[in-house]
Amino acid sequence: MKRLLNLVLAVVCFTQVFADIPWSQRMANSVMLSNPTKYGTYWDYVNGTVLSGFQALYTQTGNSTYLTYIESTTKAHMAGFSTNTKTLDNIKEGTALLFMYENTTTPADKTAYQNKAVSVRSLLNESGGISRTTEGGLWHKDPGYAWQMWGDGLYMAQPFYAQYSVLFNSAASEDFDDIANQFSLFETHARDNVSGLLYHGWSEQPLDAASTAWADPITGLSDNFWGRALGWYIMGLVDVLDYFPSDHEKYADMIAILNRLAPALINVQDPISGCWYDVVNLPDSCSSTRCNYLESSASCMITYSLLKAIRLGYISNSYLPAAEKAYEGLINTFVTTNGNYVTIANNCQVSGLGGSKNRDGSFEYYMSEPVVTTNEEGKPIGPFILASLEYEALLPETKNVAVENDFFKVINRSEKEIELCYVISKAQNISIRIFDVTGKQVKELLLNKKQAGSYKEQLSLVNLHAGVYFIQLETELGVYGKKFSLR
């Protein structure tokens, strides 16, 4: 017998009343419980990573709660950006500015977002921006990590660069030449020809003082394949492809890089859990501090990237079993819940190369960094939301089958009509909306005040094309959604 629900909880408390809410939303709602008004305290790449998850979630669900959260966080951090901090890490949160520019209707806010985005973009200028290698590769930090390229940096800067070009520079060909060059240069210098994996970092001048702690004096390479650096790189690649013109002469090069890296990563996927180790190719190694461990942030990043690349046809669908195993591994290996809170275990708190701590890139070094369990740390959380959205998009399509949960069910009765069955135990206003996969609203039914009870509503699907859609039932205190498909 269907349990009546008392809808008296705030939007961010869905998990108490809606046991099968998608993991993407459960994680985002948990973040908002821990950080009710905004995420983070200052302009930072970690905040930008989390907001990328929220941006995709808003696009997918149309739930304005997520848009409001992105807006409040972005506005709180904007003043903290400074062009004086010449590091690729300083660019990532700029993607939130571009998203809000596209999703706000207030002229003053729109101008403010654009102006700040212009400032962020200036860090990528060849004159006056972050310094470059002799081949044009952006230094990871100027001057702190001179002559160095890290896998991390490709995610920090290039998705913003590509989106900015599409919005404000008419997708300038020279911008995408530069973007492709960044990925190509790093792969050229950092790729191991045997495994196909990418080393954490490469220095053009390995005897430079900032690099001597970790860079091989001949090759300029660091010693190991760090999982999160690989995750940053492949995540940056699939996100850039959202904007990279398919008719650009270097588009095929970008796809080729992805098709070289994907199988290399799957080759070092843990066969039992489906996840990846902190140092991905040394699963059985131990240091004086600890043994190598399955690391959550890298696993979330790689899983998201593989699922997205499969969905968009960048890599073969034959990789889908490995990608699905990886996502299921995230849930089984790292994720726990405590009421409304979702936590992720085995997150490497921080790792890097060189700097004031003289980090030498050895296996011993990577194992010495703290490993934490968290419900707030953004490096695994943002990619987990993104991976969850990709996995949820791949769930089996339904036709003429009831899809039930504790609150309502969708019955695909025909190509012409859909029936929505729901139960409420408190009088309130109700509305139903249907969105396509881009987040565009295509149907709406405003039902106004409904008394407690069981209801069936029919929506006409005339004029909707074949494809995947999301139906959203909005109450006064909550928004609930289901996916369905038409063929």
Summary of the structure (lengths in Angstrom):
residues: 487
radius of gyration: 23.1
end to end distance: 31.9
largest distance: 75.2
contacts: 1699
relative contact order: 0.12
helix: 42%
strand: 20%
